[in-house]
Amino acid sequence: MSTSDTTLTLGVDLGSTAIKAVLLADGTTVRARRCVPTGYNARQSAEQLVSHLLAEAGVDAGDVACTVATGYGRLYYEAADREVSEITCHARGARFLVPEARTVIDIGGQDSKVIGIADTGRVFDFAMNDKCAAGTGRFLEVMSRALHVPIEQFGELAGASTKQVPISTTCTVFAESEVVGLVARGEALPDIVAAIHRSIASRVATLVKRVGVTVPLIATGGVARNPAAIAALSAELDHPVNVAPTPEYAGALGAARVAAEST
């Protein structure tokens, strides 16, 4: 199918738990986007994702002028023309979604990152929590299993909390033991879930403060869709944290923007 009047670029974000792809037209219009679990074979998952995405958009692989891969597994996607760091792509994607963004807070499945962006759009500093699952989506998944509560119910449960209970450790393994202890002590489930979110917020807030709190604060990543996590982080930072539109696609969108600038 001819796309001679349109320049198509593709961004593929190979995360540890999910792979996202965004197809852009002329660097400004989202033609299609798609997200799938990473699974055990990131390369195969990415290839299948892109194949389905292009079919959905009604274009062929040869119609794509440039593909940029980013994320944890970016080196595994051999069809990419370039590999670009997560920091660069998340900053570009967040600024595209929210042009006034100055501090980007990305809470991913296995890591969290905070990116400071100057008025010009240039990244001037960043901090990452990439050695421990505390402060990430993985932390929420572990706690969900420990409590035998679907993670989709966490936001509503935390909102029903009436009492603060402590989770003192920031280590996922020990925090799980603390949560089990709170259950055994008879603490209310909403209070425990709210404490879990405060624990994540405390860890992420430390990263934000290392970079510097410059408003507006914009949240990206899948955890940004959890209202309890965003509320806890806003309270911890004493500043509102705003959620970017389609926050989980910020990295892939930024990669597609980088690709557009390369054509």
N, C-alpha and C positions, 0 to 999 in steps of 0.2 A: 504494500500500500504506500502510495507516495506521501511523503511529509516534507516535500521540497520547500514549502513556504514556512516551515516551522523547524526550529532547532530543538531537538529533544536531548535531554541529558538525564542520567540516572544516578541516583545515590543509593548505596546499599550499606546499611549499618548492621554489622554482624556482632550482635551483643551476646553475652554469655547465656542469657535465657531466652532471648527473642531476636529474630532477624527482621529488620524493617527495610522497605524499599520505597523510594519516591521517584516518580517520573515527572520531570518538569518540561514545560514547553516554553522556549525562549527565556528561560531563567526566571520566569515570574509566575507561571500558572501551573498548578498541580494538575497533571493529566490523570494520574492514578497513584494510589499508594496501597501498600499491603503489608501485613505483619503475620509471622508464623513463629511457633516455638523453634528454638535453635536445634533441639534434638541432639542425638549422639554424633551426627555427621554434619558439621556446619557448612562444608562446601556443598554437599548435596542439597541441603535445605535451602541454601541461598540460590543455587541454580534453579531449583523447582519454583521457588518464590518468584524469581525474575521471569521465568518462562510464563507463569500464570499471570503475572502483572502485565507483561507485554501483550499477551493474548486478550486480557481484559481491556487494554487500551486500544487494541486493534492495530498494533504496529509490529514490525519485525525487528529482530536484534540489529540488523544492519541499518535501521533508521535512527539508531541512537548514536549521536555524535561523540559522546564521551561518557564514560562510567567511572565514578569514584567510589572506592570502598573505604569504610571507616569502621571503628569499633574494635572490640576485643579480638575478633577473628578476621580482621580485614586482610591479612596475608593469605588466608585460605581461599579467597575468591579470585581465582586466576583470570577471570574474564574482565576484571577491572583494568582500565587504562592507567589508573593511579591509585595509590593508597595514601590517605591523609589522616592525621591524628584526630582523635575524638575531640580534643580541646578546640581545635580549629573548626571542625564541622558543627559541634554543638553551639559554638559562639555564632557562627554564620546562620545556622538554622533558627536560633532564638531571636536574633536581630531581624530576621526576615519575618518571623511570626509577630514579634513585638519590637518595632523599630527603636523604641526608647529604652530597651533593656540595658541595664548597666551591670547587674550581678545575676549570673545564671547559676541556678542550683539544680543539678541533674542527679536524681536519685535513681540509680539503675538497679539491675538485678544482683550484681556482684560487687559493684563499686559505686561510690558517690564522688562527684566532682563539683567544685565551685569555680566559676570563671569570672574574673573581673574584666569588664569591657569599657574602654575609654569612649568619650563622646564621638570620636572618629570611627568607632567600630573595631578598633584594634584591641587585641587581647593584651592586657598589661600584667596580669598575674593569674595564677590558678593554684588550686590545692586539690589533692585527691586522697580518698580513703580506699586504697586498693589492696590492702594487706589483711583486712578483716571484714567479715560480713556484717558486723554491727553497723547500723546506719544505712542499710541497703534493703532492697526488696527481699533479698534472701533471708534477712533477719525476720521479716514479717511472715515468710513462708514457714520458717522453723517454729515460730511461736503459734502459728495457726495449727500446725500438726500437734504441738504440745498441748494445746487447749481443745483439740478436736472440734474446732470451729472454722467454717469456711472463711477464707481471707476476705471474700466479698462482703461479709457481715461485720468486719472489723470497724469500718467507719461509723456505722449506725450504733454499734455497741459502745464505742468510745464516747459518742455524743450523749449517752445515757448515764455516764459516770457521775457520781455524787460525792466521791471521796478520793483523795490522793493517797495512793499506796506506792512505796518506793521499789524501784529496781536499781540497785546500786552499781552493778557492774556493767561495763560496756562490751564485754566479751559475749559472743553469741552462745557459746557452750555453757558458761556459768549463768548467764541470764536465763537460759532455759530451765536450769535447776532452780533458780529463784522463782520463776513463774510457777513451777510445779509446787514449790513450797507455799506460795501465796494461795494456790488452789486448796492445798491441804489445810491451810489455816482458816479457810472459809471465807476468803475475801470475795466480794462480788465480781462476777465476770466483767461487767462494764468497767469497773475500776482497774482491773488487771490489764484489760486491753488499752485503756487510756494511758496507763503507765508504760506500756510497750511503746506507744507512739511518742511519749515524752522522752523515752530513752533514745529513740532514733533521732528525734529533734535535737537533743543535746549533742549527740555525736556530729550531726551535720552542721549545727550552729558553730561548733569549734572550727570547722573548715571555713565557714563564711567569715568568721572573725579573723582568721589568718590572712585572708585575701583583703578584707575590709568591707564593711557594710555600706554599700552605695546603692541608693534606691534609684529606680524601682528594682525590686527583687523578683526575678521570674523563675518559676519552677518548670523543669522539663523532666522527661523520663516517665516510665509507667507509674511509679509511686505518686507522681503529681496528681493522678486521678483519685487518690485516696484523700477525701476531705479532712479526715482526722489527722493525717500526717501533716498536711498543710497548716491546719489550725494550730497544732502543737509547735510547729516550726515558727510560725508567725509570733506566737506567744513567747517562745524562747528568745527570739531576736528582737522582740518589741517593735517589729515593723511588719506590715502586711506583706505576705508572699503571694504574688499573683501567679496563676497557672496559665501557661501558654496554651493557645489552641492546639489541639492534637499533639499534646506534649511528648508522647512516645516517639513521634516521627521527627523530632528536632534534629537529631544527628544525621539521619538519612536525607532530610531536606537540605541541611547545610552541605552535605556531600554533593548533592545535585547542583547546588548553587556554585560550589567550587568548580564542578565540572563545566558549568555554563560559562564561567569566567575563563576557562581554558580553551574554549572553542572560538 
